[in-house]
Amino acid sequence: MQSTKHPNRRKAGSILAGTAFALMLATSPASYAQDVSGELVILNWLAGGEAAMWDEIEAAFMQEYPDVTIRDLEVTAQGDARGGIRTALLGGEVVDVIINTWPAFRVELAQAGILRPIDEQWANFGWDESLNQSWRDLGAIDGVSYGLPYTYGDRSGIWYRPEHLEKAGIASAPATWDEFLASFDKLREAGFKAPVAMPGKYWAHAEWFETLLLRTAGVEAAAKLAAHEIPWTDPVVKTALMKFAEMLEAGCCGTAAEMFANDWDGEADQVFQANAKNYLLIGMWMNPRALEDYGLVEGEDYSFFQFPALGMGHDNTSGVDAKELNVTTNGANPAAADAFLDFVITKPVTDILAKYGYASPSNAADTSLLGPVQQTATAAVSQSEVQFVLGDLLPGDLVDEYRVQLQRFLQDPSEANIDAVLAAIEAKAASIQ
């Protein structure tokens, strides 16, 4: 990510273990300022259109609080950014605010003493007027609030170009699993390289399994798996991978080498720039990429449909994610950090989010400002039983093994290999959970 607004940003990268957090904190106690002024340091790993949106939010905050300057400690990462964040903090970087999207990482940071609770701020700022209890619960650990959600998204929606379906003679986006699989041959016959853009390089290939788990087993089973209350070898988990195998056997995605070639952004390019592939299952950050990076018209040049129905009793389920802000125990400017959290759920910020194609959980948000794709996604989430995406709930060591094993599944989706893949994930889970 390149900075054009904050020339004094610094970079941090690579992955390290998090065991030395507490030692670092012991040398840097927090000291609360009485006024909202001075430098506010934000640990920022956002990229692309989302980074441009964040710059606009920061500029609006500094206009509201002219005595504050913001410096972003910029973390760059390929794939999961948690490693880069750990490296920055272990390297002695001191920040006031952390942008976070992983509930499991919030737990890790809180247990290490990195994060301070925000229940007092919640009461003092009156955040209950802006955020419903469910959002407060989402950012809590054992009933203690640590995260303030500022945006959320549907993770069970599929992005596509309507003109691709028209070219293949497909009248509308597939509504059922059978229609979805049947569309593959038509799309290939129309000259497309692969119907499904499968970003298997790092982590995004797991998106398909995670929604299939919800649609085959329901939110309760997915929550139990995340907490390791059922083993990875449970039949409900195998059923989801067997459904995933149906996609591969139907010729969804090309060769394993082709699936491993790109992360989600490269596969998005294949759909929306190269016009080589058709369906991409990914989060709502695709919206600003389509709008800002590709210059496409929302609802015309690109669209979005909810995951097709399987008819297994759980078609009213959806995966969701959220981004939140955490504040640190050793930050030099807690007053400005708290004011920034308060600011991100106000109407000026919800308007900025909507401009870039993001939804806000704040009651101040005007949903009429959202484009047609985001309105479709927001409506789908509101009508669904929802579960936070599985990969963001798993501990770091386990999520790495989980993603590697799913790559092995992509190479060989046979039933025997499915059993081996799930046994390997279960062995790792049993050793750390």
C-alpha positions as CSV (number, residue, x, y, z in Angstrom):
1,M,0.0,0.0,0.0
2,Q,1.3,3.4,-0.8
3,S,0.7,6.5,1.3
4,T,0.0,9.9,-0.4
5,K,-1.5,11.7,2.6
6,H,0.8,10.7,5.5
7,P,4.5,10.8,4.4
8,N,5.7,9.8,7.9
9,R,4.1,6.3,7.8
10,R,6.4,3.5,8.6
11,K,6.3,-0.1,7.4
12,A,6.4,-3.4,9.2
13,G,6.2,-7.0,7.8
14,S,6.9,-10.7,8.2
15,I,5.4,-13.2,10.7
16,L,6.6,-13.8,14.2
17,A,5.1,-15.5,17.2
18,G,3.3,-13.3,19.8
19,T,4.9,-14.6,23.0
20,A,6.8,-11.4,23.9
21,F,3.9,-9.0,23.9
22,A,3.7,-8.7,27.7
23,L,7.4,-8.0,28.1
24,M,7.1,-5.1,25.6
25,L,4.1,-3.7,27.4
26,A,5.8,-3.7,30.7
27,T,8.2,-1.0,29.6
28,S,5.6,1.3,28.1
29,P,2.7,2.2,30.5
30,A,-0.2,4.2,29.2
31,S,-0.7,7.8,30.2
32,Y,-4.1,9.4,29.6
33,A,-4.2,12.9,28.2
34,Q,-7.0,15.3,29.3
35,D,-7.6,16.9,25.9
36,V,-8.0,15.7,22.4
37,S,-4.8,16.8,20.8
38,G,-1.4,15.6,19.8
39,E,-0.4,12.7,17.6
40,L,-2.7,9.7,17.1
41,V,-0.9,6.5,15.8
42,I,-3.1,4.0,14.0
43,L,-1.8,0.5,13.0
44,N,-3.2,0.3,9.5
45,W,-3.0,-2.7,7.1
46,L,-5.7,-1.7,4.6
47,A,-5.0,-1.6,0.9
48,G,-6.5,-0.4,-2.4
49,G,-9.8,1.4,-2.4
50,E,-10.3,0.6,1.3
51,A,-7.0,2.5,2.1
52,A,-8.3,5.5,0.2
53,M,-11.5,5.3,2.2
54,W,-9.5,5.2,5.4
55,D,-7.5,8.2,4.4
56,E,-10.8,10.1,3.9
57,I,-12.0,9.1,7.3
58,E,-8.8,10.2,9.0
59,A,-9.0,13.6,7.1
60,A,-12.5,14.1,8.4
61,F,-11.4,13.3,11.9
62,M,-8.6,15.8,11.8
63,Q,-11.0,18.4,10.5
64,E,-13.3,17.7,13.5
65,Y,-10.3,17.7,15.8
66,P,-7.8,20.2,14.3
67,D,-5.3,19.8,17.2
68,V,-4.8,16.1,16.4
69,T,-2.5,14.8,13.7
70,I,-2.7,11.1,12.6
71,R,0.3,9.0,11.7
72,D,-0.4,5.5,10.3
73,L,2.0,2.7,11.1
74,E,1.5,0.9,7.9
75,V,1.7,-2.9,7.9
76,T,2.1,-4.6,4.6
77,A,1.3,-8.3,4.2
78,Q,0.5,-10.9,1.6
79,G,-2.5,-12.9,2.7
80,D,-3.4,-12.7,6.4
81,A,-2.1,-9.5,8.0
82,R,-1.9,-10.8,11.6
83,G,1.8,-11.8,11.2
84,G,2.8,-8.3,10.2
85,I,0.8,-6.8,13.1
86,R,2.6,-9.1,15.5
87,T,6.0,-8.1,14.0
88,A,5.3,-4.4,14.4
89,L,4.3,-4.7,18.0
90,L,7.1,-7.1,18.9
91,G,9.5,-4.7,17.3
92,G,8.6,-2.1,19.9
93,E,6.2,0.0,17.8
94,V,3.7,1.9,20.0
95,V,0.3,2.6,18.6
96,D,-3.0,4.0,19.9
97,V,-5.5,2.2,17.7
98,I,-5.4,-1.1,15.9
99,I,-7.7,-1.9,12.9
100,N,-8.8,-5.6,13.5
101,T,-11.0,-8.0,11.7
102,W,-10.2,-11.3,13.5
103,P,-12.1,-12.2,16.7
104,A,-9.4,-14.8,17.5
105,F,-6.7,-12.2,17.2
106,R,-8.6,-9.8,19.5
107,V,-8.5,-12.6,22.1
108,E,-4.8,-13.1,21.6
109,L,-4.0,-9.4,22.0
110,A,-6.2,-9.0,25.0
111,Q,-4.7,-12.1,26.7
112,A,-1.3,-10.6,26.1
113,G,-2.2,-7.3,27.7
114,I,-2.1,-5.3,24.5
115,L,-5.8,-4.1,24.6
116,R,-7.7,-2.0,27.1
117,P,-11.4,-2.6,27.6
118,I,-13.8,0.0,26.4
119,D,-16.9,-0.6,28.6
120,E,-16.3,2.8,30.3
121,Q,-16.0,4.6,27.0
122,W,-19.1,2.8,25.8
123,A,-21.1,4.3,28.7
124,N,-19.5,7.7,28.6
125,F,-19.9,8.2,24.9
126,G,-23.4,6.6,24.8
127,W,-22.5,4.2,22.1
128,D,-25.6,2.1,22.9
129,E,-27.5,4.8,21.0
130,S,-25.5,4.1,17.9
131,L,-24.9,0.4,18.0
132,N,-27.3,-2.4,18.9
133,Q,-26.4,-4.9,21.7
134,S,-25.6,-7.6,19.1
135,W,-22.7,-5.4,17.8
136,R,-21.4,-4.8,21.3
137,D,-21.5,-8.6,21.9
138,L,-19.6,-9.1,18.7
139,G,-16.6,-7.1,20.0
140,A,-16.6,-8.5,23.5
141,I,-14.6,-11.2,25.2
142,D,-16.4,-13.0,28.1
143,G,-18.8,-10.0,28.4
144,V,-16.0,-7.3,28.4
145,S,-16.0,-4.9,25.4
146,Y,-12.7,-4.6,23.5
147,G,-13.8,-3.9,19.9
148,L,-15.9,-1.2,18.3
149,P,-17.3,-2.5,15.0
150,Y,-17.4,0.2,12.3
151,T,-18.3,-1.9,9.2
152,Y,-19.5,-5.3,8.4
153,G,-20.1,-7.5,5.3
154,D,-21.7,-10.5,3.7
155,R,-19.3,-13.3,3.1
156,S,-21.8,-15.6,1.4
157,G,-22.3,-13.6,-1.8
158,I,-20.9,-14.3,-5.2
159,W,-19.7,-11.5,-7.5
160,Y,-20.1,-11.6,-11.3
161,R,-20.5,-9.7,-14.5
162,P,-24.0,-9.9,-15.9
163,E,-22.7,-9.7,-19.4
164,H,-20.8,-13.0,-18.9
165,L,-24.1,-14.8,-18.1
166,E,-25.8,-13.2,-21.1
167,K,-23.0,-14.3,-23.4
168,A,-23.5,-17.9,-22.1
169,G,-27.2,-17.8,-22.6
170,I,-27.9,-17.9,-18.8
171,A,-31.0,-15.8,-18.1
172,S,-30.3,-15.0,-14.4
173,A,-27.9,-15.7,-11.7
174,P,-28.2,-19.3,-10.4
175,A,-30.6,-19.7,-7.5
176,T,-29.9,-23.4,-6.7
177,W,-26.9,-25.5,-6.4
178,D,-27.9,-27.6,-9.4
179,E,-28.4,-24.5,-11.5
180,F,-25.0,-23.2,-10.3
181,L,-23.2,-26.5,-11.3
182,A,-25.1,-26.6,-14.6
183,S,-23.9,-23.2,-15.5
184,F,-20.3,-24.3,-15.7
185,D,-20.6,-26.1,-19.1
186,K,-22.4,-23.1,-20.6
187,L,-19.8,-20.7,-19.5
188,R,-16.9,-22.8,-20.7
189,E,-18.7,-23.2,-24.1
190,A,-19.1,-19.4,-24.3
191,G,-15.2,-19.2,-24.2
192,F,-14.5,-18.5,-20.6
193,K,-11.4,-20.1,-19.1
194,A,-13.0,-21.2,-15.8
195,P,-16.4,-20.5,-14.3
196,V,-15.2,-20.1,-10.7
197,A,-12.3,-17.8,-9.8
198,M,-10.6,-19.9,-7.0
199,P,-8.0,-17.8,-5.1
200,G,-6.0,-20.7,-3.7
201,K,-2.7,-18.9,-3.1
202,Y,-3.2,-18.0,0.6
203,W,-6.5,-18.1,2.3
204,A,-9.5,-17.1,0.2
205,H,-10.1,-20.7,-1.2
206,A,-11.6,-21.4,2.3
207,E,-14.5,-19.1,1.6
208,W,-16.3,-21.8,-0.3
209,F,-15.9,-24.4,2.4
210,E,-17.1,-22.0,5.1
211,T,-20.3,-21.1,3.4
212,L,-20.9,-24.7,2.4
213,L,-20.5,-25.7,6.0
214,L,-23.2,-23.2,7.0
215,R,-25.5,-24.3,4.2
216,T,-25.1,-28.0,4.9
217,A,-24.9,-28.0,8.7
218,G,-26.1,-24.6,10.0
219,V,-24.7,-21.9,12.2
220,E,-24.7,-24.0,15.4
221,A,-22.4,-26.6,13.9
222,A,-20.1,-24.0,12.5
223,A,-19.9,-22.3,15.9
224,K,-19.1,-25.6,17.6
225,L,-16.4,-26.4,15.0
226,A,-14.8,-23.0,15.6
227,A,-14.7,-23.7,19.3
228,H,-13.6,-27.3,18.7
229,E,-16.7,-28.6,20.4
230,I,-17.0,-31.0,17.6
231,P,-14.0,-32.6,15.8
232,W,-13.0,-31.7,12.3
233,T,-13.6,-35.4,11.5
234,D,-17.3,-35.0,12.3
235,P,-19.6,-36.2,9.5
236,V,-21.1,-32.7,9.1
237,V,-17.7,-31.3,8.2
238,K,-17.0,-34.0,5.7
239,T,-20.4,-33.4,4.1
240,A,-19.4,-29.8,3.4
241,L,-16.2,-30.8,1.8
242,M,-18.0,-33.4,-0.3
243,K,-20.2,-30.6,-1.6
244,F,-17.1,-28.6,-2.4
245,A,-15.8,-31.6,-4.3
246,E,-18.9,-31.6,-6.5
247,M,-17.8,-28.2,-7.7
248,L,-14.4,-29.4,-8.6
249,E,-15.7,-32.5,-10.3
250,A,-18.0,-30.4,-12.3
251,G,-15.0,-28.5,-13.7
252,C,-15.4,-25.2,-11.8
253,C,-11.9,-24.0,-11.5
254,G,-9.2,-25.2,-13.8
255,T,-6.0,-27.0,-12.6
256,A,-4.5,-26.9,-9.1
257,A,-1.7,-24.8,-10.5
258,E,-4.2,-22.3,-11.8
259,M,-6.1,-22.2,-8.5
260,F,-2.8,-21.6,-6.6
261,A,-1.7,-18.8,-8.9
262,N,-3.5,-15.9,-7.3
263,D,-4.9,-14.4,-4.1
264,W,-8.4,-12.9,-4.2
265,D,-7.4,-9.7,-5.9
266,G,-5.7,-11.5,-8.8
267,E,-8.8,-13.7,-9.3
268,A,-10.9,-10.5,-9.2
269,D,-8.8,-9.2,-12.1
270,Q,-9.5,-12.4,-14.0
271,V,-13.3,-11.8,-13.6
272,F,-13.6,-8.1,-14.0
273,Q,-10.6,-7.1,-16.2
274,A,-9.5,-10.1,-18.2
275,N,-13.0,-11.5,-18.6
276,A,-11.6,-15.0,-18.3
277,K,-13.6,-16.2,-15.2
278,N,-17.1,-15.7,-13.9
279,Y,-17.9,-16.3,-10.2
280,L,-15.9,-14.9,-7.2
281,L,-17.0,-15.6,-3.6
282,I,-15.3,-12.9,-1.5
283,G,-16.2,-10.2,1.0
284,M,-17.6,-6.8,0.5
285,W,-14.1,-5.2,0.0
286,M,-14.7,-6.3,-3.6
287,N,-17.1,-3.4,-3.9
288,P,-14.6,-0.5,-3.6
289,R,-12.2,-2.5,-5.8
290,A,-14.8,-2.6,-8.5
291,L,-15.8,1.0,-8.0
292,E,-12.4,2.6,-7.5
293,D,-9.8,0.4,-9.1
294,Y,-11.8,-0.9,-12.1
295,G,-14.1,2.1,-12.5
296,L,-17.2,-0.1,-13.0
297,V,-20.8,0.9,-12.5
298,E,-22.4,-0.9,-9.5
299,G,-25.4,-3.0,-10.5
300,E,-24.7,-2.7,-14.2
301,D,-21.1,-3.7,-15.0
302,Y,-21.0,-6.0,-12.0
303,S,-23.5,-7.6,-9.6
304,F,-23.8,-10.0,-6.8
305,F,-26.0,-12.9,-5.8
306,Q,-26.4,-14.8,-2.5
307,F,-25.0,-18.3,-2.4
308,P,-27.3,-20.7,-4.2
309,A,-29.7,-22.8,-2.2
310,L,-28.7,-26.4,-1.4
311,G,-32.1,-27.6,-0.1
312,M,-30.5,-29.1,3.0
313,G,-32.4,-27.1,5.6
314,H,-30.0,-24.3,6.1
315,D,-30.4,-22.0,3.1
316,N,-31.3,-19.1,5.4
317,T,-27.7,-18.9,6.7
318,S,-24.9,-16.5,5.8
319,G,-21.3,-15.9,6.8
320,V,-20.4,-12.4,7.9
321,D,-17.4,-10.4,8.9
322,A,-16.7,-7.1,10.6
323,K,-13.9,-4.7,11.0
324,E,-13.4,-3.1,14.4
325,L,-11.1,-0.7,16.2
326,N,-9.2,-1.8,19.3
327,V,-7.3,0.6,21.6
328,T,-4.1,-0.2,23.3
329,T,-2.9,-0.2,26.9
330,N,0.4,1.5,26.1
331,G,-0.7,4.1,23.5
332,A,0.5,7.6,24.2
333,N,-2.8,9.3,23.3
334,P,-5.8,7.4,24.8
335,A,-8.0,10.5,24.7
336,A,-7.6,10.9,21.0
337,A,-8.0,7.2,20.5
338,D,-11.3,7.1,22.3
339,A,-12.5,10.2,20.4
340,F,-11.6,8.4,17.1
341,L,-13.6,5.4,18.1
342,D,-16.5,7.7,18.8
343,F,-16.1,9.4,15.5
344,V,-16.2,6.3,13.3
345,I,-19.8,5.6,14.1
346,T,-21.1,9.1,13.4
347,K,-23.0,10.0,10.3
348,P,-20.1,11.7,8.5
349,V,-18.1,8.5,8.6
350,T,-21.1,6.3,7.7
351,D,-21.6,8.5,4.6
352,I,-17.9,8.0,3.7
353,L,-18.3,4.2,4.1
354,A,-21.4,4.2,1.8
355,K,-19.5,6.3,-0.8
356,Y,-16.9,3.5,-1.0
357,G,-19.5,0.7,-1.0
358,Y,-19.3,-0.3,2.7
359,A,-22.2,-0.8,5.2
360,S,-22.0,0.6,8.7
361,P,-23.6,-1.0,11.8
362,S,-24.3,2.4,13.2
363,N,-27.9,3.6,13.6
364,A,-26.7,6.9,12.1
365,A,-26.2,5.2,8.7
366,D,-28.4,6.2,5.8
367,T,-28.9,2.9,4.0
368,S,-30.4,4.7,1.0
369,L,-26.9,5.9,0.2
370,L,-25.8,2.4,-0.5
371,G,-25.5,1.1,-4.1
372,P,-27.6,-1.8,-5.4
373,V,-25.0,-4.4,-4.7
374,Q,-24.5,-3.4,-1.1
375,Q,-28.2,-3.1,-0.6
376,T,-28.6,-6.7,-1.8
377,A,-25.9,-7.9,0.5
378,T,-27.3,-5.9,3.5
379,A,-30.8,-7.3,2.9
380,A,-29.5,-10.8,2.7
381,V,-27.6,-10.5,6.0
382,S,-30.6,-9.0,7.8
383,Q,-32.8,-11.9,6.6
384,S,-30.3,-14.7,7.5
385,E,-29.1,-16.6,10.5
386,V,-25.5,-15.4,10.5
387,Q,-22.2,-16.8,11.7
388,F,-18.8,-15.1,11.7
389,V,-16.5,-16.5,9.1
390,L,-14.7,-19.6,10.4
391,G,-11.1,-18.6,9.5
392,D,-11.2,-15.4,11.6
393,L,-12.3,-17.4,14.6
394,L,-9.5,-19.9,14.6
395,P,-6.2,-19.5,16.4
396,G,-3.3,-18.5,14.2
397,D,-1.4,-21.8,14.2
398,L,-4.6,-23.7,13.5
399,V,-5.8,-21.4,10.7
400,D,-2.5,-21.9,8.9
401,E,-2.9,-25.7,9.0
402,Y,-6.5,-25.4,8.0
403,R,-5.7,-23.4,4.9
404,V,-2.8,-25.6,3.8
405,Q,-5.0,-28.7,4.2
406,L,-7.7,-27.1,2.1
407,Q,-5.1,-26.5,-0.6
408,R,-4.3,-30.2,-0.5
409,F,-8.0,-30.9,-0.9
410,L,-8.1,-28.7,-4.0
411,Q,-5.3,-30.9,-5.5
412,D,-7.2,-34.1,-4.7
413,P,-10.9,-33.9,-3.8
414,S,-11.4,-37.6,-3.5
415,E,-13.2,-39.0,-0.5
416,A,-10.1,-40.7,0.8
417,N,-8.1,-37.5,0.7
418,I,-11.0,-35.6,2.3
419,D,-10.7,-38.0,5.2
420,A,-6.9,-37.4,5.4
421,V,-7.3,-33.6,5.2
422,L,-9.8,-33.5,8.0
423,A,-7.7,-35.8,10.1
424,A,-4.7,-33.6,9.7
425,I,-6.7,-30.5,10.7
426,E,-8.2,-32.3,13.7
427,A,-4.7,-33.4,14.9
428,K,-3.6,-29.8,14.8
429,A,-6.7,-28.5,16.6
430,A,-6.4,-31.2,19.3
431,S,-2.9,-30.1,20.0
432,I,-3.7,-26.4,20.6
433,Q,-7.4,-25.9,21.4
